[in-house]
Amino acid sequence: MIAVKENRQSLEQKIVELVSEYQALKIEQVEKYFGLPSETMAKAFRKLVKKGRISLDQEAGIIRESKDIREDMKLIRSFWLVLDFLDDCDYHGAAHFPLMLEMYRSGSVYSVFYCMEGDELVICRSIQPLQQSICFQPIVLLEDQAQIEKMSELNAVFCTVEEHGEVAYFTYES
């Protein structure tokens, strides 16, 4: 779990912490997360690569914890939600299936679930029992807005994310 407003670490330490938490992210996501000029970020990336702390794949636009890490595109797409919530987020971190990540804001928990086409029933059946025992707000990241109809009984926020991070939120109305 990463504390968003923690300022005791250097930029390099914060980059390593972020990349280690998510294993792999888009370079543009890491740059947006810190909100610093590209030159500053590029310099920090070069230092970290030289020290062997991270791996950069410029061609793919991916920053990894190490060369052996294979990026999880569902987690990378889900991370755009962290960036969308960043100004109001206290903590965030990667999670395990069926969750992708969790965010904490002002005492509220937001749990992000990624729903591939065809997995609507699985995701619904995963979320419903959790909602009965844990207090959290589910956010379901969909591949296509049309999936909402298949999840109509679920009390959740639905969204889609475009390749470069544009997030659109939806509610289901029958």
Backbone bond lengths (Angstrom), bond angles and torsions (degrees), N, CA, C in turn:
res aa  C-N    CA-C-N  psi(-1)  N-CA   C-N-CA  omega(-1)  CA-C   N-CA-C  phi
1 M - - - 1.440 - - 1.530 108.06 -
2 I 1.297 116.09 134.34 1.460 121.82 -177.21 1.528 109.82 -110.68
3 A 1.319 115.74 129.12 1.468 121.38 175.18 1.521 107.47 -83.35
4 V 1.319 116.99 120.84 1.457 121.73 -174.26 1.517 111.85 -67.23
5 K 1.300 117.86 -41.35 1.464 120.61 -173.01 1.523 113.69 -94.65
6 E 1.318 117.51 15.38 1.463 123.07 178.79 1.527 109.13 -72.75
7 N 1.331 118.00 123.00 1.461 120.81 -175.81 1.524 114.62 -117.53
8 R 1.309 117.81 8.27 1.464 119.30 -175.63 1.526 113.33 -80.18
9 Q 1.318 117.92 -12.46 1.455 120.49 -177.27 1.525 110.66 -97.56
10 S 1.331 115.16 156.87 1.465 119.64 174.61 1.525 108.57 -74.73
11 L 1.319 116.05 165.20 1.463 120.84 178.21 1.524 110.14 -56.49
12 E 1.312 116.94 -44.52 1.468 120.31 -179.47 1.532 111.25 -60.28
13 Q 1.317 117.58 -43.68 1.467 120.69 178.63 1.527 110.98 -63.15
14 K 1.328 116.45 -39.99 1.464 120.55 -179.93 1.535 111.07 -66.17
15 I 1.324 116.91 -38.93 1.467 120.45 177.93 1.518 109.88 -63.26
16 V 1.326 116.49 -46.39 1.466 120.62 -179.99 1.533 110.18 -61.88
17 E 1.330 117.22 -42.50 1.462 120.67 178.69 1.528 110.95 -60.46
18 L 1.322 116.79 -45.88 1.463 121.24 -178.89 1.528 111.26 -64.16
19 V 1.314 116.46 -49.17 1.467 120.09 -178.47 1.528 110.75 -66.18
20 S 1.312 118.10 -36.26 1.466 121.00 177.71 1.525 111.31 -65.48
21 E 1.308 117.23 -38.11 1.468 121.27 -179.69 1.523 111.55 -63.57
22 Y 1.336 116.23 -42.05 1.468 120.40 -174.56 1.527 113.46 -104.40
23 Q 1.310 118.30 -2.84 1.462 125.49 178.17 1.527 113.88 71.03
24 A 1.328 117.99 -42.01 1.466 121.69 179.06 1.526 108.37 -158.93
25 L 1.320 115.89 138.05 1.462 122.40 177.75 1.522 108.09 -142.38
26 K 1.320 115.95 165.13 1.459 119.49 173.29 1.531 107.85 -72.96
27 I 1.311 115.39 143.85 1.467 120.36 178.21 1.526 109.37 -56.98
28 E 1.332 117.54 -42.11 1.461 120.15 -178.75 1.526 111.50 -63.79
29 Q 1.340 118.30 -29.39 1.468 120.75 177.30 1.521 110.66 -68.19
30 V 1.324 116.09 -43.72 1.469 120.08 -179.59 1.531 109.59 -65.29
31 E 1.318 116.76 -41.23 1.464 119.85 177.51 1.522 111.05 -62.61
32 K 1.316 117.07 -43.61 1.470 120.35 179.53 1.533 110.78 -66.34
33 Y 1.320 117.23 -37.64 1.465 121.96 -179.56 1.531 110.42 -57.10
34 F 1.320 116.47 -44.36 1.462 119.97 -177.41 1.520 113.07 -88.26
35 G 1.312 118.04 -19.88 1.462 121.48 175.91 1.516 114.48 62.10
36 L 1.318 116.48 29.91 1.466 120.95 179.69 1.521 109.63 -105.70
37 P 1.327 117.73 161.41 1.461 119.99 179.08 1.538 111.58 -57.46
38 S 1.317 115.60 147.63 1.473 121.48 -179.10 1.528 112.02 -55.63
39 E 1.335 116.80 -36.78 1.468 120.34 -179.24 1.532 110.87 -63.81
40 T 1.325 116.39 -41.39 1.469 121.20 178.99 1.520 110.04 -63.64
41 M 1.327 115.84 -44.38 1.464 120.50 -179.85 1.528 110.74 -66.22
42 A 1.329 117.32 -42.89 1.470 121.18 -179.34 1.527 110.66 -61.24
43 K 1.318 116.30 -39.71 1.472 120.74 178.57 1.535 110.01 -63.85
44 A 1.336 116.87 -45.11 1.472 120.94 178.90 1.530 110.15 -63.98
45 F 1.327 117.47 -42.12 1.469 120.82 177.81 1.525 110.91 -59.74
46 R 1.351 116.79 -45.63 1.469 120.22 -179.65 1.526 111.04 -59.40
47 K 1.326 116.51 -43.80 1.474 120.45 179.35 1.528 110.78 -61.34
48 L 1.325 115.69 -44.32 1.464 120.12 -177.66 1.530 112.05 -68.52
49 V 1.321 117.23 -37.24 1.470 120.85 176.52 1.524 108.91 -64.84
50 K 1.331 116.54 -44.71 1.464 121.42 -179.79 1.534 111.11 -60.02
51 K 1.337 116.37 -37.82 1.467 121.62 179.07 1.527 112.31 -79.28
52 G 1.331 117.35 -8.06 1.462 121.07 -179.07 1.522 113.66 78.30
53 R 1.323 117.72 19.63 1.473 121.60 -177.41 1.521 113.23 -85.91
54 I 1.351 116.56 -26.22 1.461 121.98 177.96 1.523 108.51 -141.73
55 S 1.321 114.90 169.45 1.455 121.42 175.15 1.521 107.94 -127.59
56 L 1.325 116.46 134.53 1.456 121.10 179.29 1.517 109.50 -112.11
57 D 1.316 115.79 134.11 1.455 122.31 172.42 1.523 105.53 -116.74
58 Q 1.329 115.42 89.50 1.466 120.99 -176.10 1.523 111.53 -60.60
59 E 1.325 116.46 -38.49 1.463 120.49 -177.87 1.529 111.35 -61.51
60 A 1.329 116.56 -43.77 1.476 121.64 179.25 1.527 111.46 -85.52
61 G 1.340 117.38 -14.13 1.466 120.95 -178.08 1.516 112.47 71.72
62 I 1.351 116.27 32.44 1.467 122.03 -175.35 1.527 110.32 -118.40
63 I 1.322 115.75 138.94 1.461 122.51 172.08 1.528 105.82 -111.46
64 R 1.343 115.96 130.12 1.468 121.59 -175.87 1.524 110.53 -123.21
65 E 1.322 113.33 157.93 1.456 118.66 174.45 1.532 109.65 -64.16
66 S 1.326 117.21 -40.17 1.466 121.84 175.82 1.528 108.84 -152.74
67 K 1.308 116.17 165.80 1.469 121.00 -177.14 1.525 112.51 -60.29
68 D 1.335 116.84 -31.26 1.471 120.83 -175.67 1.530 112.94 -74.98
69 I 1.306 117.30 -15.26 1.465 121.10 -176.60 1.517 109.76 -71.97
70 R 1.294 114.23 133.16 1.461 120.56 175.01 1.524 106.78 -101.09
71 E 1.311 116.60 127.87 1.453 119.10 -176.87 1.527 111.33 -68.99
72 D 1.326 114.63 144.51 1.458 123.16 175.86 1.527 106.16 -101.76
73 M 1.321 116.27 103.85 1.460 120.32 -175.20 1.533 112.13 -63.46
74 K 1.325 117.86 -28.13 1.467 119.79 176.79 1.529 110.15 -67.39
75 L 1.319 116.80 -40.63 1.461 120.53 178.52 1.530 110.25 -69.25
76 I 1.313 116.86 -39.27 1.463 120.36 177.93 1.525 109.97 -62.63
77 R 1.326 117.60 -44.29 1.478 119.69 177.29 1.522 110.43 -63.93
78 S 1.317 117.35 -39.06 1.469 121.39 179.67 1.521 111.30 -64.86
79 F 1.326 117.50 -33.11 1.468 120.71 -178.51 1.527 112.05 -62.84
80 W 1.329 118.23 -23.77 1.464 119.52 175.52 1.528 110.46 -58.88
81 L 1.328 117.69 -28.70 1.469 120.53 178.01 1.524 110.79 -68.60
82 V 1.329 117.25 -37.32 1.468 119.93 175.29 1.523 108.25 -58.94
83 L 1.319 116.48 -45.04 1.465 119.87 -179.73 1.521 111.33 -64.86
84 D 1.332 116.78 -34.40 1.459 120.64 178.69 1.534 111.44 -69.01
85 F 1.322 117.22 -32.19 1.470 123.47 -178.71 1.531 112.13 -94.99
86 L 1.310 118.62 -4.86 1.464 122.64 -165.74 1.524 115.01 -51.16
87 D 1.317 118.21 -41.49 1.467 120.09 -178.04 1.523 112.68 -62.81
88 D 1.327 117.22 -27.59 1.466 121.42 -178.00 1.521 113.28 -109.00
89 C 1.313 117.71 4.14 1.465 121.90 -174.01 1.535 110.52 -90.85
90 D 1.330 116.05 134.82 1.461 120.54 175.76 1.528 111.35 -93.44
91 Y 1.343 116.93 -44.57 1.461 123.61 -179.02 1.521 108.56 -141.98
92 H 1.326 116.01 155.03 1.465 121.18 173.31 1.516 108.34 -154.36
93 G 1.318 115.25 158.42 1.457 119.08 178.23 1.514 112.16 -171.78
94 A 1.323 115.21 157.07 1.458 121.81 177.44 1.524 109.04 -69.28
95 A 1.318 115.94 155.40 1.464 121.31 -178.31 1.526 109.48 -133.76
96 H 1.323 116.06 -174.91 1.464 122.28 -179.60 1.519 110.05 -112.76
97 F 1.327 115.57 154.62 1.461 121.90 -178.59 1.520 110.35 -48.04
98 P 1.287 118.08 135.80 1.459 128.77 10.75 1.527 113.71 -88.01
99 L 1.319 117.65 -1.61 1.474 121.20 177.79 1.519 110.91 -79.39
100 M 1.318 115.68 153.43 1.462 120.54 171.90 1.528 109.53 -102.97
101 L 1.343 114.83 -45.65 1.462 119.52 179.51 1.521 108.83 -160.21
102 E 1.318 114.79 165.42 1.465 120.77 176.11 1.513 109.23 -129.98
103 M 1.344 113.78 148.85 1.457 121.19 177.68 1.526 107.18 -130.81
104 Y 1.319 115.95 143.82 1.454 122.28 178.21 1.515 108.28 -119.28
105 R 1.323 115.14 132.04 1.456 120.59 -179.14 1.518 109.17 -145.39
106 S 1.305 117.12 119.69 1.469 122.73 176.13 1.528 112.54 48.07
107 G 1.311 116.60 44.70 1.461 121.55 177.66 1.516 115.09 81.78
108 S 1.319 118.10 -0.31 1.460 121.75 178.20 1.524 110.04 -104.02
109 V 1.329 115.31 146.03 1.459 121.91 179.44 1.519 108.51 -108.68
110 Y 1.318 115.94 129.53 1.462 123.06 176.35 1.521 107.08 -116.13
111 S 1.320 116.19 118.08 1.461 121.65 -178.58 1.521 109.11 -108.61
112 V 1.324 116.18 124.82 1.462 121.49 -176.46 1.525 109.67 -99.83
113 F 1.327 114.81 125.11 1.460 123.58 177.46 1.524 107.32 -113.69
114 Y 1.318 117.41 136.32 1.458 121.17 177.09 1.522 107.72 -100.86
115 C 1.325 116.65 127.83 1.458 120.55 -177.78 1.522 110.59 -117.93
116 M 1.319 115.37 105.46 1.457 119.83 174.94 1.529 108.22 -74.69
117 E 1.320 116.48 156.25 1.458 119.67 177.76 1.522 108.79 -60.20
118 G 1.327 115.68 130.63 1.457 122.03 -177.93 1.522 113.50 98.02
119 D 1.331 117.70 -13.92 1.472 121.82 -178.94 1.522 113.17 -100.40
120 E 1.316 118.07 12.38 1.459 121.20 -174.67 1.533 112.10 -58.10
121 L 1.314 117.67 -45.60 1.467 121.42 -178.70 1.530 111.08 -64.83
122 V 1.316 116.55 -42.19 1.474 121.09 179.38 1.525 110.23 -60.82
123 I 1.327 116.53 -45.26 1.466 120.37 -178.85 1.530 110.06 -66.06
124 C 1.328 117.46 -44.28 1.478 120.40 177.58 1.520 110.46 -57.81
125 R 1.318 116.80 -46.97 1.468 121.32 -177.87 1.525 112.03 -69.13
126 S 1.305 117.58 -19.90 1.463 121.07 175.98 1.527 110.97 -82.15
127 I 1.319 116.36 -38.91 1.462 120.91 -174.83 1.525 111.92 -77.67
128 Q 1.321 118.05 -44.08 1.469 121.03 -173.43 1.528 114.10 -54.57
129 P 1.343 120.30 -49.00 1.477 118.04 178.94 1.529 112.62 -65.71
130 L 1.327 116.78 -33.07 1.461 119.75 178.49 1.525 110.87 -64.87
131 Q 1.337 116.56 -39.14 1.467 120.37 -179.49 1.530 111.58 -64.51
132 Q 1.314 117.37 -25.25 1.465 120.36 179.92 1.523 112.00 -78.22
133 S 1.336 116.87 -23.68 1.460 118.86 -176.12 1.534 114.58 -113.77
134 I 1.312 117.09 -17.92 1.468 121.15 -176.96 1.528 108.53 -129.41
135 C 1.324 115.94 141.66 1.462 120.20 178.70 1.536 108.73 -92.11
136 F 1.333 116.24 108.33 1.454 121.15 178.40 1.523 109.05 -156.54
137 Q 1.318 115.49 161.90 1.467 121.42 176.66 1.520 107.97 -105.81
138 P 1.336 118.15 112.55 1.459 118.96 178.05 1.531 111.69 -77.78
139 I 1.306 114.72 137.69 1.459 122.12 172.06 1.523 105.52 -118.93
140 V 1.315 116.66 120.32 1.457 120.77 -177.41 1.527 108.59 -105.01
141 L 1.320 115.29 114.70 1.453 122.27 177.83 1.526 107.94 -86.10
142 L 1.311 115.70 116.38 1.456 122.30 -175.93 1.527 110.92 -100.98
143 E 1.317 115.49 152.03 1.463 119.25 172.71 1.519 110.16 -79.12
144 D 1.340 116.33 -28.03 1.460 121.30 -178.95 1.525 108.76 -147.14
145 Q 1.310 116.20 136.45 1.467 121.36 -178.17 1.534 112.10 -56.51
146 A 1.330 118.26 -29.08 1.466 122.29 -178.63 1.530 112.42 -62.92
147 Q 1.313 118.11 -18.61 1.466 121.70 178.94 1.524 112.35 -64.86
148 I 1.305 117.96 -22.04 1.468 121.85 -177.50 1.525 111.00 -55.11
149 E 1.314 117.35 -41.54 1.469 120.59 -178.36 1.519 112.22 -57.73
150 K 1.321 117.35 -32.84 1.470 121.72 -179.69 1.522 111.93 -77.93
151 M 1.333 117.09 -6.68 1.459 121.62 -176.51 1.523 110.62 -123.81
152 S 1.320 116.55 27.07 1.463 122.45 -171.35 1.528 114.32 -60.29
153 E 1.329 117.96 -26.85 1.470 118.90 -178.46 1.526 112.65 -82.25
154 L 1.310 116.79 -5.39 1.459 121.31 -175.93 1.530 111.10 -86.72
155 N 1.318 116.31 130.18 1.463 122.45 175.69 1.533 107.28 -89.12
156 A 1.332 115.94 91.48 1.462 120.26 -175.10 1.525 109.89 -152.19
157 V 1.319 114.44 165.88 1.456 121.61 169.72 1.524 105.54 -92.83
158 F 1.325 116.74 134.64 1.454 121.42 178.88 1.520 108.60 -111.48
159 C 1.337 116.09 148.67 1.452 119.23 177.95 1.525 110.61 -153.68
160 T 1.305 114.73 164.31 1.458 122.47 169.72 1.521 106.48 -127.42
161 V 1.331 115.20 156.85 1.459 120.52 179.14 1.523 108.06 -132.71
162 E 1.314 115.52 125.84 1.465 120.75 176.15 1.529 108.91 -77.59
163 E 1.313 115.98 166.40 1.462 121.92 -174.34 1.525 114.00 -53.76
164 H 1.324 117.48 -38.26 1.471 119.82 -177.47 1.522 112.80 -101.85
165 G 1.343 116.39 22.62 1.446 119.71 168.18 1.506 119.04 98.62
166 E 1.312 119.07 3.42 1.457 119.55 178.29 1.528 108.07 -72.71
167 V 1.338 116.44 120.67 1.457 121.94 -177.61 1.517 109.09 -103.96
168 A 1.336 115.80 133.27 1.476 121.44 174.98 1.525 107.19 -121.80
169 Y 1.329 116.45 129.57 1.467 122.35 -178.96 1.524 109.84 -103.80
170 F 1.345 115.99 146.85 1.454 121.71 -177.53 1.518 110.51 -138.82
171 T 1.311 115.81 156.29 1.460 122.00 169.24 1.518 106.80 -123.18
172 Y 1.316 116.47 155.93 1.454 120.36 179.97 1.517 109.64 -93.85
173 E 1.306 115.86 128.97 1.453 120.45 175.02 1.516 107.78 -129.40
174 S 1.344 116.15 122.15 1.470 119.39 -178.20 1.511 112.01 -87.05
